[in-house]
Amino acid sequence: MLRYTLMRLGIYVGCLVVVWGAVYSGIFPRGFGNSNFLWVLLLALVLSAPISWVVLRKERDRASVQIVGKVDRMKANLEANRNQEDAVDDSARAQGGATSPS
């Protein structure tokens, strides 16, 4: 997951450098007033999203498999804890039922 995040960040930084160069060389229009920095950030984000979607497809699938595995392990642990609590509760009720006065 960290690898995917770093690769995505790298693509964004690469797009940011390209957009920054294109804006300051006059290829892309500059923002209005003091909004130029925000314009560059947003344009880089818009350009990097589809690039990341296509280029990082395999890495995204690997990250997804890791996440599904972690979720499945957490569900199994929760179910094991629930079953263990049920067993303890059942044995406590069985012992309490035999010794409790009617």
Secondary structure, 3 states (H helix, E strand, C coil): CHHHHHHHHHHHHHHHHHHHHHHHHCCCCCCCHHHHHHHHHHHHHHHHHHHHHHHCHHHHHHHHHHHHHHHHHHHHHHHHHHHHHHHHHHHHHHHHHHHCCC
